[in-house]
Amino acid sequence: MEGNRLTSAALTAVQSATVTGLAKALLLGQSGPAGFLFSVDVAGWDALAFLSLFCTVGAFFVQNAALRRSSPTRVGFLMGTEPLFGFALGWAILSEPTTPASVLGAGLIVSGSFIALSAERRP
């Protein structure tokens, strides 16, 4: 992203529009037009607005702004370990079960990320 004319805000807008469009297409494909008809009270809309704006769009913006100032390897490390953090938090907070395959996958993600970081440090 360094030197790219696309600003972090513009990139965040593209990401948000893409996620919105894909979510709408998936909902329409699975439920048809009736999928857009639902009843939610004001508290539900408030929760949706908070989660959408702060937890998704805000996080995308902060992430894009930070990634612009980092090296490609470090960006790959951060983006590559996101599933690991999801796995760890799901296990710790939501008591999600762990399987040998999920532990192996987490180990491979961490190993690959550290190998990439060590390769960047070599002359």
C-alpha angles and dihedrals in degrees: 000000000000109000092010115136091219108099124222089249092052092047090049090051091052091048093048093047091049093050091046093049094047092047091051092048091049092048092047091047094050102037106017121222090321088070089074092057112086138136119239129163125226092269089056092052090047090053091047092050092048094048093044098046104034105025098039112020093032092048091048090052095048091045093049092047092050095044091054089065097049138077121264092248093053090047089052089049093052095044093042094053096049091093089051091056090047090052093047095046092045089053096043100041106024099032092236112179120253122218130192089252093054092048090048090049092050090050092050092050093051093044093049092048093052092046089054092048092050091049090055091055094054116097 
